[in-house]
Amino acid sequence: MDQAGWHTSNDLEVPEDVTILLLPPYSPELNPVERVWAYLRSHHMSNRAFAGYDELLDSGTTAWRRLTPRILKAICRCEYLR
């Protein structure tokens, strides 16, 4: 996870079988979730003009619901997470 203030709480209870990797500051290219947003924009929401906020929200919701576990694994795969 990145080092945003809301991600570095001392009150966070992490299960023993989970390891948290803190990413360097200002490195979105290393954050797998940034790849999800890039995928959604490029595959579902690019080259379009939206009539307003509601249409944009509906498009984003539809794109999000089209994600499958297989797609997420493919776009979020990072060598450093193995």
Contact map, one row per residue, 1 for C-alpha under 8 A:
1110001000000000000111100000001000000000000000000000000000000000000000000000000000
1111001000000000000001111010001000000000000000000000000000000000000000000000000000
1111101100000000000001111000000000000000000000000000000000000000000000000000000000
0111111100000000000000000000000000000000000000000000000000000000000000000000000000
0011111110000000000000000000000000000000000000000000000000000000000000000000000000
0001111110000000000000000000000000000000000000000000000000000000000000000000000000
1111111110000000000000000000000000000000000000000000000000000000000000000000000000
0011111111010000000000000000000000000000000000000000000000000000000000000000000000
0000111111110000000000000000000000000000000000000000000000000000000000000000000000
0000000111110000000000000000000000000000000000000000000000000000000000000000000000
0000000011111000000000000000000000000000000000000000000000000000000000000000000000
0000000111111100000000000000000000000000000000000000000000000000000000000000000000
0000000000111110000000000000000000000000000000000000000000000000000000000000000000
0000000000011111011000000000000000000000000000000000000000000000000000000000000000
0000000000001111110000000000000000000000000000000000000000000000000000000000000000
0000000000000111111000000000000000000000000000000000000000000000000000000000000000
0000000000000011111000000000000000000000000000000000000000000000000000000000000000
0000000000000111111100000000000000000000000000000000000000000000000000000000000000
0000000000000101111110000000000000000000000000000000000000000000000000000000000000
1000000000000000011111000000000000000000000000000000000000000000000000000000000000
1000000000000000001111100000000000000000000000000000000000000000000000000000000000
1110000000000000000111110000000000000000000000000000000000000000000000000000000000
1110000000000000000011111010011000000000000000000000000000000000000000000000000000
0110000000000000000001111110000000000000000000000000000000000000000000000000000000
0110000000000000000000111110000000000000000000000000000000000000000000000000000000
0000000000000000000000011111000000000000000000000000000000000000000000000000000000
0100000000000000000000111111111000000000000000000000000000000000000000000000000000
0000000000000000000000000111111001000000000000000000000000000000000000000000000000
0000000000000000000000000011111101100000000000000000000000000000000000000000000000
0000000000000000000000100011111100000000000000000000000000000000000000000000000000
1100000000000000000000100011111111100000000000000000000000000000000000000000000000
0000000000000000000000000000111111110000000000000000000000000000000000000011110000
0000000000000000000000000000001111111000000000000000000000000000000000000001000000
0000000000000000000000000001101111111100000000000000000000000000000000000000000000
0000000000000000000000000000101111111110000000000000000000000000000000000011000000
0000000000000000000000000000000111111111000000000000000000000000000000010011000000
0000000000000000000000000000000011111111100000000000000000000000000000000000000000
0000000000000000000000000000000001111111110000000000000000000000000000000000000000
0000000000000000000000000000000000111111111100000000000000000000000000000010000000
0000000000000000000000000000000000011111111110000000000000010011000000000000000000
0000000000000000000000000000000000001111111111000000000000000000000000000000000000
0000000000000000000000000000000000000111111111000000000000000000000000000000000000
0000000000000000000000000000000000000011111111000000000000000000000000000000000000
0000000000000000000000000000000000000011111111000000000000100010000000000000000000
0000000000000000000000000000000000000001111111110000000000110010000000000000000000
0000000000000000000000000000000000000000111111110000000000000000000000000000000000
0000000000000000000000000000000000000000000011111000000000000000000000000000000000
0000000000000000000000000000000000000000000011111100000000000000000000000000000000
0000000000000000000000000000000000000000000000111110000000000000000000000000000000
0000000000000000000000000000000000000000000000011111101100000000000000000000000000
0000000000000000000000000000000000000000000000001111101100000000000000000000000000
0000000000000000000000000000000000000000000000000111111100000000000000000000000000
0000000000000000000000000000000000000000000000000111111110000000000000000000000000
0000000000000000000000000000000000000000000000000001111111000000000000000000000000
0000000000000000000000000000000000000000000000000111111111100000000000000000000000
0000000000000000000000000000000000000000000000000111111111110000000000000000000000
0000000000000000000000000000000000000000000000000000111111111000000000000000000000
0000000000000000000000000000000000000000000000000000011111111100000000000000000000
0000000000000000000000000000000000000000000110000000001111111110000000000000000000
0000000000000000000000000000000000000001000010000000000111111111000000000000000000
0000000000000000000000000000000000000000000000000000000011111111100000000000000000
0000000000000000000000000000000000000000000000000000000001111111110000000000000000
0000000000000000000000000000000000000001000110000000000000111111111000000000000000
0000000000000000000000000000000000000001000000000000000000011111111000000000000000
0000000000000000000000000000000000000000000000000000000000001111111100000000000000
0000000000000000000000000000000000000000000000000000000000000111111100000000000000
0000000000000000000000000000000000000000000000000000000000000011111110110000000000
0000000000000000000000000000000000000000000000000000000000000000111111110000000000
0000000000000000000000000000000000000000000000000000000000000000001111111000000000
0000000000000000000000000000000000000000000000000000000000000000000111111100000000
0000000000000000000000000000000000000000000000000000000000000000001111111110000000
0000000000000000000000000000000000010000000000000000000000000000001111111111000000
0000000000000000000000000000000000000000000000000000000000000000000011111111100000
0000000000000000000000000000000000000000000000000000000000000000000001111111100000
0000000000000000000000000000000100110010000000000000000000000000000000111111100000
0000000000000000000000000000000110110000000000000000000000000000000000011111110000
0000000000000000000000000000000100000000000000000000000000000000000000001111111010
0000000000000000000000000000000100000000000000000000000000000000000000000001111111
0000000000000000000000000000000000000000000000000000000000000000000000000000111111
0000000000000000000000000000000000000000000000000000000000000000000000000000011111
0000000000000000000000000000000000000000000000000000000000000000000000000000111111
0000000000000000000000000000000000000000000000000000000000000000000000000000011111
